Amino acid sequence: MIVTLGMQGKKDYQEKLFTSFQLSERIPENNFYRRLKEVLDLRSLYPLTKGYYGDSGQKSIDPVVFLKLCLVGYLENLISDRQLIDHCSLRLDILYFVGYDIDEELPWHSTISRTRQLFSESVFEEVFTKVLAMCVEKGMVSGHTQAIDSAPVKANASMDTLELKVPEEDLDEHLRKVRAIGSMDRETPHRESKGDTSDKRQRGITTSKKELDAIKGRNKKWARDQDQRPGAGNKGSKYTSNKTHYSPVHPDARISVKPGKARKLNYLSQLSVDTAHHVITDIKAYHADGKDNQQLQDIVRRLQRRLWQQGLVFENCVADTGYSSGENYAFLEDSGIKSFIPPHGTYKGGPDNFIYNENEDHYLCPQGKVIPFKKVFLDSRTKTRKKAYRASGKICKGCPLRTTCLGKVNEKQFSVTYYRAEYERNIERVNSREGRYMKGKRQSTVEPVFGTLTQFMGPRKVNTIGIGQANKVMHLSAIAYNMKKYLKFEQKRAKSGAMALAFVVSVRNVLKNLLGAFTTRRKIALYR
């Protein structure tokens, strides 16, 4: 048996001269951008950006339209302004979101770039704070526990444009002497930069001869062991360092490297996430040559201020070992914040098998001899405060451990971090049951958020130049992320409300049916 359809149809398309069309009627009620348009009010941008516009001439881009277009770029994972405008022109829901009709031409892509450069970082931070306040109002932010982490973000700069720091003649001659000639040490084409935008301080050598000699040792190791590592064939991948090289076209970018990966010019993104519902509470771009523990205090001050403005109290700071330092532990305690930051493996509370007496501030050696405190000093290498302990060699006479304990000196002397007590209190918290819980929280909170941002929301690469512009990019990405979380949280609440309503209706119907059955049976019994 053959089943046939009706008569074969043929669609002929012919454009209408006049048509009746409304975007609002074509966008479904549950569409993401329609819902975003309903909840995101950006009218505060008008007074905030008024100073960036003149009083005469042609009208420039609407600041609300500009910011909405930027948000679409990060929501759609687009980092090119040209590609962004092309994409928006093909999407009815995005046109409805930014307030453009189908016959209106979107702003030129270069207008987006120029406006982003023109507006200050404070404009983007204000919008970020506004969106965070919306999340707080909906109960998405607890405030008491913040997880902090960092990740390198690629800068829009090539390693091929790196230049030696001046004086070039002296440094070039020095590097010729210290370089180990390996299979990859050969002439490579150099791409000249269009212009040098760096300042004098960056072009000059600021490091010591000792640090330059350390480069010699690393270069020998690279030449011997790592010629075939990923990225080893790139120009400068073996012999470049922030101490000897700089980028003339992108002076704010810094060389950073991870084990097993090629050296790149990057920024460092520092991110703070609330552990309640994974809302981003702070984000900022830093130079990639800095250490995490150097930036923690700046992050915490900013976080405390922002959370306090929202009526929240910051109580627990959770981070990885990179943020560990005695200064940071002491700073957090002074700020009334509990730290859950594992110490570096190099931390020692004193020599092995020595017992510390906290009341008297001295150590007891394995033979019971007292090693008293002498002075506080600043370590010239690490620039950290330390406490020196020293005992006369007379107390070690006849000791069976003398040769192994004293070494080449004639007296027992050693140094311990000035912040030993803060270290010990932090270690106790980290090893506690609460500390193990906090570690799991950090791994399941801030790390997935970073992965989502870099892979699906734009900042896998910063296409702008300058750390200020990179900071704007990171704030826009965080705004887009938080708004997406906000709408999902709204949807979950709506679903749960609908389910609760359905449950109430169902129970009501069941009770009604039971009551009806009971009444019927009673009537039958009466008739009998």
Order of alpha helices (4+ residues) and beta strands (2+ residues): alpha-alpha-alpha-alpha-alpha-alpha-alpha-alpha-beta-beta-alpha-alpha-alpha-beta-beta-beta-beta-alpha-beta-alpha-beta-beta-beta-beta-beta-alpha-beta-alpha-alpha-beta-alpha
